[in-house]
Amino acid sequence: MMFLYVFELQILCTLVLDLLLGDPHWFPHPVRIIGWFCVRFEALSCRVFANKRLAGAVTVIAILVVTLTLVAVLFQIAALISPLLVVGLAVFLLYTSVAAQDLIRHSREVFAALQQEGDTGLQAGRQAVGMIVGRDTAALDRAGVIRACVETVAENMVDGVAAPLFYGVLGAICAPFLTMNPVVLAAFCAMGYKAVNTMDSMFGYKNERYLAFGWAAARLDDTVNFIPARLSGLLLVAASFLLGLDGKRSLWIFLRDRLHHASPNSGHSEAAVAGALGVQLGGTSIYFGQAVVKPTMGERTRELADSDILITNRLMLAGSALVLMFLLLLRRLVL
């Protein structure tokens, strides 16, 4: 039974590191390294294959193989030095797969920008939210800035926190059957997930360049996020009860609106947050100069307020904690 408690302490260490350090720009983050490989393999595969879908599929396979091979090599090198270094490397890789602190930091920057007086605050808010969203922000009003920030935190809870934890703990559950160290396999699986998610963030656009090339990356990302997205939505509903928000409305809006989003996964967490806050998310946004009308989620019982950004952060943290507790409990039940 001791290995159960050891893994729990290790996974908690990864979360503490994330909350304390976030994503420092002074060290080569694994996601940036994966992104570097994405750019190189995209150029290479497009030269080799005339069919863009085939080129995209080959790139996805290549990036996964390279990522997992590099992680395996790092563990092999660490094993030659010290078993403790292997564990330390695994904890470090798990820490880099989680991005809760970055979501909090970037959204707080939006909140702080909006606190400036008059048009200065709105302009600063547009610039700050433009750093974390893909939509055009130059013409957003104050409510639009807040909505973009709330939607981003809600949506990115899945790929920034819940999904890496899901695949990390899933790896730890499988580790005893493969006679592997649980935290090592957890890190291996989390890095595999981050490779998939990074490819989707780089190739998953529905524009002329990536509509065909990014198809494989987008579909794979939809598949791996299927369970984490639904788990996140459900536990955000539970978190809304715990935080004294409108839990009943959160559950109702989650059940009613979670499939309204164009993405099969993004709407679950956004709908739960919209219900908990009593606001309406979705609607029209501008991407690359073109208006994109998205279905709305939630009901406009009131207008969006600056404080909704901070409340959404608390919801994201509470929901993430519940996700981790559920996954660790599941691991105990299985093992």
C-alpha positions in Angstrom: 0.0 0.0 0.0 2.9 2.3 0.6 3.4 3.0 -3.2 -0.1 4.5 -3.3 0.8 7.1 -0.7 4.2 7.8 -2.4 2.5 8.5 -5.7 0.0 10.8 -4.1 2.8 12.8 -2.5 4.6 13.0 -5.8 1.5 14.2 -7.7 0.9 16.8 -5.0 4.5 18.0 -5.4 3.9 18.6 -9.1 0.9 20.8 -8.3 2.7 22.7 -5.6 5.5 23.3 -8.1 3.0 24.6 -10.6 1.3 26.9 -8.2 4.7 28.3 -6.9 6.6 28.5 -10.2 4.1 28.5 -13.0 5.8 28.5 -16.4 9.1 30.4 -16.1 10.4 31.6 -19.5 14.0 31.0 -18.6 14.0 27.3 -19.1 13.2 25.3 -22.2 9.6 24.1 -21.5 8.8 20.7 -23.0 5.8 22.2 -24.8 8.0 24.8 -26.5 10.4 22.0 -27.6 7.4 20.0 -29.0 6.3 23.1 -30.8 9.7 23.5 -32.3 9.5 20.0 -33.7 6.0 20.6 -35.0 7.2 23.5 -37.2 10.1 21.4 -38.6 8.0 18.3 -39.3 5.2 20.4 -40.9 7.6 21.9 -43.4 9.2 18.5 -44.1 6.0 16.5 -44.5 4.4 19.1 -46.8 7.4 18.9 -49.1 7.3 15.1 -49.1 3.5 14.5 -49.4 1.3 16.3 -51.8 -1.9 15.2 -50.0 -2.3 17.5 -47.0 -4.3 15.1 -44.9 -1.6 12.5 -45.3 1.1 15.0 -44.5 -0.8 16.0 -41.4 -1.3 12.4 -40.3 2.4 11.6 -40.8 3.4 14.7 -38.8 1.1 13.7 -35.9 2.7 10.2 -35.8 6.2 11.6 -36.1 5.7 14.1 -33.3 4.3 11.5 -31.0 7.2 9.1 -31.7 9.8 11.8 -31.2 8.3 13.2 -28.0 7.9 9.8 -26.4 11.4 8.6 -27.6 13.0 11.7 -26.1 11.3 11.2 -22.8 12.3 7.6 -22.7 16.0 8.6 -23.5 15.9 11.2 -20.7 14.7 8.5 -18.2 17.4 6.1 -19.4 20.1 8.7 -18.9 18.7 9.6 -15.5 18.6 5.9 -14.5 22.3 5.7 -15.2 23.0 8.4 -12.7 20.5 7.8 -9.8 17.1 6.3 -9.1 16.3 9.6 -7.3 17.0 11.5 -10.4 14.5 9.4 -12.3 11.8 10.3 -9.8 12.8 13.9 -9.8 12.7 14.0 -13.6 9.3 12.4 -13.6 7.9 14.9 -11.1 9.4 17.8 -13.1 7.8 16.6 -16.4 4.5 16.1 -14.7 4.8 19.7 -13.3 5.4 21.1 -16.7 2.3 19.3 -18.1 0.0 21.3 -15.7 -0.8 25.0 -16.3 -3.2 26.1 -13.6 -0.9 28.9 -12.4 -0.5 30.2 -15.9 -4.2 30.4 -16.3 -4.5 32.3 -13.0 -1.7 34.6 -13.8 -2.8 35.5 -17.3 -6.5 36.0 -16.3 -5.4 38.1 -13.3 -3.5 40.3 -15.7 -6.7 40.9 -17.6 -8.5 41.7 -14.4 -5.7 44.1 -13.3 -5.8 45.8 -16.6 -9.5 46.5 -16.4 -9.1 48.2 -13.1 -7.4 51.2 -14.8 -9.7 54.1 -15.2 -11.7 54.9 -18.3 -10.7 53.9 -21.8 -7.2 53.1 -20.6 -8.5 50.1 -18.7 -10.5 48.8 -21.6 -7.5 49.2 -24.0 -5.2 47.5 -21.5 -7.8 44.7 -21.0 -8.1 44.1 -24.7 -4.3 43.8 -25.0 -4.0 41.5 -22.0 -6.8 39.2 -23.1 -5.3 39.2 -26.6 -2.4 37.3 -25.2 -4.5 34.3 -24.2 -7.2 34.0 -26.8 -7.3 33.4 -30.5 -10.1 35.9 -31.4 -9.5 39.5 -32.5 -9.8 41.7 -29.4 -9.3 45.2 -30.8 -13.1 46.0 -30.9 -14.2 44.1 -27.8 -16.2 46.1 -25.2 -15.7 45.5 -21.5 -18.2 42.6 -21.3 -16.5 41.1 -24.4 -13.1 41.2 -22.7 -14.5 39.6 -19.6 -16.3 36.9 -21.5 -13.2 36.0 -23.6 -11.2 35.6 -20.3 -13.9 33.6 -18.5 -14.3 31.3 -21.5 -10.6 30.8 -21.9 -10.1 29.8 -18.2 -13.1 27.5 -18.3 -12.1 25.8 -21.6 -8.4 25.5 -20.8 -9.0 23.9 -17.4 -9.5 20.7 -19.5 -6.3 20.7 -21.5 -4.2 22.7 -18.9 -5.1 20.7 -15.8 -7.7 18.0 -15.9 -6.5 16.0 -19.0 -2.7 15.9 -18.0 -3.8 14.7 -14.5 -6.2 12.2 -16.1 -3.5 10.6 -18.3 -0.9 10.9 -15.6 -3.0 9.0 -13.1 -4.2 6.6 -15.8 -0.5 5.8 -16.4 0.1 5.3 -12.7 -2.9 2.8 -12.6 -1.3 0.8 -15.5 2.2 0.9 -14.1 2.0 -2.1 -11.7 0.8 -4.3 -14.5 3.8 -3.2 -16.6 6.2 -3.4 -13.7 7.1 0.2 -14.0 7.4 3.0 -11.5 4.0 4.7 -11.3 5.3 8.3 -11.4 7.5 7.5 -14.4 4.7 6.1 -16.5 2.5 9.0 -15.3 5.0 11.5 -16.7 5.3 9.5 -19.9 1.6 9.5 -20.5 1.2 13.2 -19.5 4.0 14.1 -22.1 2.2 12.1 -24.7 -1.0 14.0 -24.0 0.9 17.4 -24.2 2.3 16.4 -27.6 -1.3 15.8 -28.9 -2.6 19.0 -27.4 0.3 21.1 -28.7 -0.2 19.8 -32.2 -3.9 20.7 -32.0 -3.0 24.2 -30.8 -0.7 24.7 -33.7 -2.4 22.8 -36.5 -6.1 22.6 -35.4 -7.3 25.8 -37.2 -10.1 25.8 -39.7 -8.4 28.0 -42.2 -7.0 27.4 -45.7 -3.6 26.3 -44.4 -4.7 23.8 -41.8 -8.2 22.7 -42.6 -6.8 19.5 -44.3 -3.3 19.3 -42.7 -4.6 19.8 -39.2 -7.5 17.3 -39.4 -5.6 14.4 -37.8 -4.3 16.5 -35.0 -7.7 18.0 -34.3 -9.5 14.7 -34.3 -6.9 13.0 -32.1 -7.2 15.9 -29.6 -11.0 15.6 -29.6 -10.6 11.9 -28.8 -8.1 12.2 -25.9 -10.1 15.1 -24.3 -13.4 13.3 -24.5 -13.4 11.9 -21.0 -11.5 14.8 -19.2 -13.9 17.4 -20.7 -17.0 15.6 -19.3 -15.3 14.9 -16.0 -14.3 18.6 -15.7 -17.8 19.8 -16.4 -19.4 17.5 -13.8 -16.8 18.4 -11.1 -17.1 22.1 -11.9 -20.8 21.7 -11.1 -19.8 20.1 -7.8 -17.3 22.9 -7.1 -20.0 25.5 -7.7 -22.0 24.0 -4.8 -18.9 23.9 -2.6 -18.1 27.6 -3.3 -21.6 28.7 -2.6 -22.4 29.6 -6.2 -25.5 28.6 -8.1 -24.9 24.9 -8.2 -28.4 24.0 -9.3 -28.3 26.3 -12.3 -24.7 25.1 -13.1 -26.0 21.5 -13.3 -29.0 22.6 -15.4 -27.0 24.6 -17.9 -24.3 21.9 -18.0 -26.9 19.3 -19.0 -28.7 21.7 -21.4 -25.9 23.6 -23.2 -22.8 21.5 -22.9 -23.1 20.2 -26.5 -23.9 23.6 -28.1 -20.2 24.3 -28.7 -18.7 23.6 -32.1 -16.0 21.6 -30.4 -17.3 18.3 -28.9 -15.4 19.0 -25.7 -15.1 22.7 -25.0 -18.7 23.3 -24.1 -18.8 21.1 -21.0 -16.7 23.2 -18.7 -17.9 26.5 -20.2 -21.5 25.6 -19.7 -20.9 24.6 -16.1 -19.2 27.9 -15.4 -21.9 29.9 -17.2 -24.5 28.3 -15.0 -22.6 28.8 -11.8 -22.0 32.5 -12.6 -25.5 33.1 -13.9 -24.2 34.7 -17.1 -24.3 33.9 -20.8 -21.1 32.8 -22.7 -20.6 32.2 -26.4 -22.1 34.4 -29.1 -20.4 36.3 -31.8 -16.6 36.6 -31.9 -14.2 37.9 -34.6 -11.4 35.6 -35.9 -9.0 36.8 -38.5 -11.4 39.6 -39.4 -14.4 37.3 -39.9 -17.4 37.2 -37.5 -18.0 33.7 -36.1 -21.4 33.1 -34.4 -21.2 30.5 -31.7 -24.2 29.1 -29.9 -24.7 30.7 -26.5 -24.4 28.9 -23.2 -26.2 29.9 -20.0 -28.8 32.6 -19.4 -28.2 36.3 -19.0 -29.5 36.8 -15.5 -27.1 39.7 -15.2 -24.2 41.4 -17.0 -20.7 40.1 -16.8 -18.6 41.8 -14.1 -14.8 42.1 -13.6 -15.1 39.9 -10.5 -16.3 37.0 -12.7 -12.7 36.5 -13.8 -11.6 35.9 -10.2 -14.6 33.8 -9.4 -13.9 31.6 -12.5 -10.3 31.2 -11.3 -11.6 29.9 -7.9 -14.0 27.6 -9.7 -11.2 26.3 -11.9 -8.9 25.6 -8.9 -11.7 23.9 -6.9 -12.8 21.9 -9.9 -9.2 20.8 -10.6 -8.8 19.7 -7.0 -12.0 17.6 -7.2 -10.7 16.1 -10.5 -7.5 15.0 -8.8 -9.3 13.7 -5.7 -11.6 11.6 -8.0 -8.7 10.2 -10.0 -6.6 9.3 -6.9 -9.7 7.6 -5.4 -10.2 5.7 -8.6 -6.6 4.6 -8.5 -7.1 3.3 -5.0 -10.2 1.4 -5.9 -8.5 -0.2 -8.9 -5.3 -1.1 -7.1 
